[in-house]
Amino acid sequence: MSDTRKKPTVLIVGAGLGGLMLGALLERQGVPYTILERAAAIKPLGSAMTVGPVLLAIFQQLGIYDDLLAVGKYMTHIRMHNESLQPLKPTDYTPVEEQTGYGFYVVARPVLYELILKLVPPCKILFDKKVLSISETDEMVLVRTGDNTAYEGDILVGADGAHSTVRQYMYEALKTEGKLPKSDQEDLPFSCTCLVGQTRVLDPEEFPLLREPVCQFLSVMSDDKPYSWATFTTTDNKLAFMVVNYLGTKLSKAAIERGQDTSEREEWGPFAAQAMCEETSKFPVPIGDGKMTLGDVYKLTTKDMISKVMLEEKVFDTWYSGRIVLLGDSCHKLNPAGGQGAANAFHDAVALANLIYAMPTTTSQDITQIFLEYHAERHPAAKESFENSQLFIRFRPQIGYIQAIPATGSVPSAVSPSTEKARVVFERLQQPSGNKTNNLKETMTTTTEKPHVLIVGAGLGGLMLGALLEKANIPYTIFERATVVKPLGE
């Protein structure tokens, strides 16, 4: 059966991992979209991240599973140590692989970014597009960028990170109308800061642990300092690292920017990363003969590959309004200790792309309905991840409008409502035109148009949503306020 529905035009603001993934999925759908990124170019910043069962089924459907295995370092354990480098009980991930059928792989964040970036045609990502204003009517949403260009779409997706411009616009409008919950008006808090980076390519003869086929994920918990730190090997013979400082109190970027204390403001100046490097340079790392320190690791790293970030944590309650919807860090920011920040952004993109694919019309009523279903599916999952990362392992969504892949592992995965909804439409469209099915409500029409989605934010969530809309052939555009993409790690 041919699909004659009008496809929406999607604008995605933010070319991070989430925005890219959404773009890749929309590309597969044939949905028109544009990703708007405020940065002028992509900068390969960040540390490394773990990719496992909650994402690999998606990568398999998108045809990049083997590519991920090629660039990822297989991981079975995290080996813990105290500050004297005495080993503690390691965390064993092999039972999870048996249960799910998928292993864990450590991959440099810039490498993962490039892997997803290749799924999105270069012409679909517009750089140096800082969003200046957003306006909407019952029929469309309009985004105007710093170069005085206007972009029109049916749906606008804010995938522009924790300090989302799209969220700010949406919340200001809702606050004026008295519709914004008090909790969503509060600053985005953080109680940890983090130093992340990766060394230059190292010689395995000098660092034998690089020759190990399994990732050497080595973590240290301080005995009497508010710090923990970790190093992990990658396939390209680099050491990625992460140093976390536990502040003992909650702060916020907004409060610091308003701050009366000059020292607080200097904490986030251009020399902040270098200062934290100096503070932690003598911390030992369990590499080689045990005499190596974080300072030695920093010396193996170019300064522009080290960054300091705030580990903000919050799940917002308001994710959509009108034709605008949020994705990834713009609506939920998680501490990286659970390893679920990027995974949640990808899951957001899958759910939103599935629902856009299944949407019968591009009317404001149908758009509101899919946003409601998106929030109902993803908000509890984000809260669960925020509160208890262990339960996240079982949720391994598939893309409903791409051929299903066989289940693996001994523990069946949960099936999301958005996947089921998209699968019904997908299977219906695979049938010959003369056949009919009762799987879909008789009131649904296949002669309507798809919406055009506007996504503000080219971060992980915005990119993932863009990738999913791309798969569903739904038009979209991503707007990113930055002039250069900085894929920083956590």
N, C-alpha and C positions, 0 to 999 in steps of 0.2 A: 504494500500500500504506500503510495507516495505521500509525503508530508508537505501539505500546502499551507501550513500555518505561517503567519508572518513572524519572522524571527526578530527578536528584540535587538536593539543596539545597546551594547554595554560599555560604559566608561569605567575603567579601573584606575583609581588614583593610587600609585605606589607600585614600583617594580621590584619589590622584595620577593622572597620565596613564595609567599602566599599569593601575591598578585600575579606572579609568573605562572604558578600552577593553575590558577583560574584561567589565565589566558590560554594555556596549553589545552585545557579541557574545552574551552569555547571554540578553539581552533578545530578540535575534533568534531564538534557539533556543527561547524559551519556557521556559527553565530558571529555577526559583525561586532568587533570590539576594538577598543583602543586603550592602551596602557599609558598613563601620563606619569612621568617620573620627574621629580623636581631637580634631581642631580643631573649634571651635564655629561657624566661618564660613570662607568662602573669601576669601583675601586675594590680590589681583591682583599678586603680586610676580614678579620675574624679568626677564630680558632678552628676547632673541629667539632663535629656533632655526631651523635650516634643515631643511625637509621636502622630500625628493626621491624618486627612483625606488624606494627600499627601502620606502616607506610609501604612495605614492600609489595603488597598485593596491588596497590595503586600503581606503583612503578611498573609492575609486571603488565598490567593492562595497557599502560601507555607505551610499552615497548622499550623501556630504558632500564629494566631490571638487570640485564646482563652488563650494561654499561656501569650501573652502580656497583655491581660486584667487582668489576674491573678496577674501579678507582677507590673502592672502600677497603679498609683493612679489617678482616674478620676478627671479631672480638668474642671471647668466651668468659672472661673474668675482669673484674676491677680489683686490683690488689691494693689493699689498704695498709697504711703504716702509721706509727706514731712519729713524733718529731725526732726520736732517736733512731728512726728508720727500722725499728723492729716491726716485723710483719704482724698484721692483725688478720682476722678471718676474712678471706676474700669473698666478694659477691660473685656467685656462679650463675651465669645466664643460660647455661646449656639446657636446663629443664624447660625453659620458656621456648627454646627452639624445638624441643620434642613436642611440646603441647601445640605450638602454632604452625610448625612446618617451615618457619623462617628464622634465620639467624640474625645476629647483630653485626653491624659494620660501622667502623669509624671512618668518616670522610671529612676532609677539610671543607669548611663552609663555602669558600669561594669555588671549590671544585663542584660541590653539589649545586650551587647556583648556576654554574655553566652548564651542568647536565640538564637542568630544567629549562634554561634559557634557549637551548637549541630546539625546544619544542614550539617556540613562539617565533614567527617570522619577524625579522628585524624591523620591517615597515610598520608593525603593530605597536611598537614601543617608541614613544616620543619623549626625548630627554629635555632637560632644562625647561620643564613645564610646571612652574610653581603656581598652585591654585590661588587665585585672588578672590574669587567670588563664586557662589553657587546660588542658582535660583531655580525654582521648579513650579510647574503648573500641573493641572490634572492630566495633561497629555504628555509632558516631557520634562526633562531636567537639563539645565544649561550650566556649563562650567566655563568660566573665563580664567585664562592663565596670564602670567606676568608679561608675556609678549603680546598681550591684547588679542589673543586668539580665542574664539568661542567654540565649544564642543557641545553638541546636543545628543542626547540619548534617551532611551526609555528607562534605563536603570543606572544608577551611580553607586559604585562599590568603593567604600573607603577602606583601602588596604595600606594605609599610609602610616602605620606604626603607632606606638604608644601615645605619641603626642599628635594624633591625627587632626589634620585641618578639617577633614570632612566631619569628624565627630564634633569638633568645636563648633562648626557651623550648625550642625543639626541640633546640638544641645542648646545653643544660644536661642534658636528659634523655639524649641520646646519650652525652655525656661521662660521666655517671654509670654508664652501661652499658658504657663502654669502647669505644664504636663511633664516636667522633668523631675524624677525622684530625687530626694535630698542626697541619697548615697552617690548618685551620679554627678552631683555638683561638687563633691569633695575632690581634693588634689589626689593625684596618683602617687601613692606612698612607696618608699623603698627603705629597707633596713640593711641592705648589703650593697657593696660596690664590687666590681669585678674587673680584673686585668686579663685581657685575652690576647693571643697572638700565635704566631707560628714561625719557626726558625727558617733560615735559608736551607737549601738542600745540603745534607750532611753526608760525610763519608762513612759507610757501614764498617769500614776497617777500624775507624776511630771510635765508632759507637756501635758495637756488635749487636745491641738489642734491636737495631733497625733491620737486621737480617732475619729476625724471627717472623715466621709466616703469620702468626697471630698477633694482633695489636697488643702492645705492652701498655696497658692503662694503669698508671701508677699514681696513687692518691696518698696524700699526707694530711693528717689531722693534727693541728698544733696542740701541745699539752697545756700551754698557759697564755697563748696569744689568740685573739679573735680572728684567726685565719684558717683556711684550708687551701690546699693547692694540689694540682694534678698535672701530669704530663702524659701524652699518649702519642704513639708512633703512627705515621700515615704511610700509605703506599708509595709516596714520592720521596721517601727518605727524609722526612722532616719531623720535628718534634712540635706538636701543638701543646699549648699550655693554657691554664686557667687558674687565677689566684683570686680567692674570694675573701673579702674583708667584712666581717659581721659587726655592724655598727652599734648594736645594742639599743638603738632608738629608731623610731620611724621619722624619715624626712620626706621631702618632696622637691622635685626640680623647681616647681613654681615658687615654693617657699624660699628656696635658695636664691632664685633670681630676684625675689622681692627682698631678700635678706639684708639685714642691717649690718651683718658681720662680713667685713671684707675678706677675712680668711676663708669663710664658707664659699664665697664667690670664686676665690682663687683655686679652690679645690677642683673646679671644673674648667679652669683655664687651659691654655695650650700645653702647659708643662705638667698637667695632672698625672698623665700616664708615666712620665719620667720620674716624678716624685714617688709614685707608688712602687716603681721598679727599685728605686734606691732604698725605700723602706723595707722591702722584702728580699733584697739581694743576697742576704746571708742565710736564707731559709734552705735547709738541705733537701736534696731530691734523691730518691733511691735508684740512681743510675750508676753503673760501673762499680768503682770501689767504694762508693758512699761518700766521697769527698766533694762531689759535684753540688753546686748550689744553684738557686734560681738566678743568681747573678751571672753564672756561667751560661745559663740558657739565654738570658737577655743579650749577652755579648754575641751570641750566634744568630741574633735576630735584628733585622734592620728596624730603625725607629718607626718608620711609617707602617710597619706591620704589627705594631702594638697599640692597643686602644684600651681606654678605661670607660666602663659603662656603669650606669645605675641599674641594679636589678629590681626594677619596679614590679609590684605585684598587685593586681586588682582584676576582678571580673565585673565589668559594667552590666547593668540590667537592661538598659535601653540600647537595642542594636539596630533599630530601623525606624524610619518615619517617612511617609510619602513614598517617593521613588528612590530613596537613599537607604543603603544598608551597609553595615560594618563587617569587617572580616579580620581575623588574626589579632595581632597585638592592638589594633585600634579598639577592640571590644573586650579582649582578655589578655592580660600580661602576666605571665607565669614565671616564677623563679626557675632558672635552668637546672636546679638540683634534681628535679624530676625528669628532665630531658623531654618535656612534652610541649614546649612552646611552638616549635616549628610543626610538630605533628598535629597539634590542634588547628593551626592555620591551614594546613593541607586538608584536614577533615572538614573545616569550614568550607573550603573551596569545592570539595567534592559534593557536599550536601547542597550548596547553593547552585552549583552547575546542574546537578540532577534535577532540582526543582525548577530551574529556568527551562531545562529541556522539556519537562512535563507540563509547563504552563500553557494552558489552552489559548489565552489571548494576552495582549500587552496592555490591557486596560488597568487603570489604577487599582481596581478591585482585585483583579487576579494577581497583580504584583504584591499588594498588601497581603493576600492570602499566602503566597509562597514565602514571604518574609516572616509571617507568623509561624509557618511550619518550620522554617529554617531556625528561628529562635527557639522554638519548642524542642527541636532535636539537639541543637548544639549548645545552648546555654547550660542545661544540666550537665552535659559532658564536660564543658569547660570548668564548671564549678567542681565537678568530681575530680578533675585533674588538679585543680587548685588545692583541693582538700586532701585528696588521697590518690597519689600517682599509681599505686599498685593496681587499682581496678581498671586502669586505662588499657592494659595489655590485651584484654579480650576483645576490644572494639577495633575491628579491622575492616573498614568500609570498602565496598567496591563501587565502581562507577556504573550506574544503572543503564546508561545508554551505550556502553561498550560491552562486547561479548564477554560473558561471565567466564571466570577461570575456576578450575576445580579447587575445592577446599583442601587444605593440607593441615597436618598436625592432628593431635589426638583430642584437642579441645575445640569444638565448633565456635566460629566467630559469630558475634551478634550481627544482625542485618538492620541497617538504619531505615527509618521510614522514607527518607528521601531516595534511597537506593531502590526500595520497593516501588515507589511511585514512578520513578524514571523507567524501571524495568518493565512495568505494565505498558507504558507508552511505546517503549522500544520493541517489545515483542509484538505489540499490535501492528506496528508499522512494518514488521518483517513479513506479515501475512499477505498473501495475494489479495488484490483489491476486491475480489468477489467474496472473500470470507468476512465473517463478522465475529466479534467476541463480546462477551458480557463482562470482561475484566475491567472495563472502564465505564464510567457513568455514561449513559446514553446521551446525556446533555452536553457532553464534551464535543467540540467541533475540531476538525483537523484542517479547516480552511482559514483559520485566523493567523495573524502575523505574530512573529516572535518579537519580544521587546528589545530595545537597545539599552544596554546596561552601562552606566557611567560609574567607574571605580576610582575613587580618590585615594591614592596611596599605592606605591609600587614596592611595598614590603613583602614579606613572606606570604601573608594572607591574601593581599591583593593580587600578587602574581599567580598564586594557586587558583584563585577564583577565575582570573583571566584565562589560565590554561584550561580549566574545566569548561568555561563558556566557549572557548575555542574548539574544544572537542565536540561540543553540542551544536556548533555552527550558529551560535547566537551572537549578534553584533554587540560589541562592547568597546569601551575606551577606558584606559587607565590613565589617571592624572597623578603626577608626582610633583610635589612642590620643590624637591631638591634639584639642584642642577647637576649633581653627580651622585650615582648610586654608591653608597658605602655599605656593603654587606658585612656589617660588624658582627662579631660572634659574642656569645655569652658563656 
